[in-house]
Amino acid sequence: MKNWRHLNSSSLAPTLVAALLVCGLGTAALHQGSMGYEVVSTEDGRRLAISRAPLAVPDMAVHAPDAARFGGLLQADGRVAIVTFIYSSCNAVCSVLGSEYQQLQDAIRQRGLQNDVRLLSISFDPRDTPSVLAAYARRQHADPALWRMIGVDRADDRKALLDAFGIVVLPAPMGEFQHNAAFHLIDRDGRLAQITDDDNPAQALEHAVAMAHRPAATGGSP
């Protein structure tokens, strides 16, 4: 019996060490992947990282009523921008986003936040020419002082912008697209500073107002 116990203990030792090693590596990977157990998904991790270290967004030529460059459009205004990505013929998620932006536009007016927050809808559909977006803005009852529609002409620029904001767009039948959505908050320095769920526009506005009242990192009024 003594020999059997010794043999059994000896044979289990490497297994126990290996198991502990696997557990240790798994715990380390989980700690790193969850950013110290703060997030449970890759998207959560991306959002947390952006909130801690806002990202510069790529500059590019755009067609917008008052600007030819995306960077200039963001930085010259001085307000926090709530950004979504849409295409004008979308009858699914973009319709919901349009309704939410109408609510946000009303809330901005009612709360007197016109100098703090504005709304930007960026189309990723090359069919959305300036005239198409202008018609879309009229259908949405967009006040140009608060809510602008933006298009990007070049395919490589559209890809760079979508990648920077974490938007995935897949072609679908009948000229439609499948895409994810969120509210992206651009701070007064023109950086992507926060991302919130697209089903809670009130939360996005509160975050934008708080962001607008923080001192700007570079320039801008306190």
Disulfide bonds with the S-S distance in Angstrom:
none
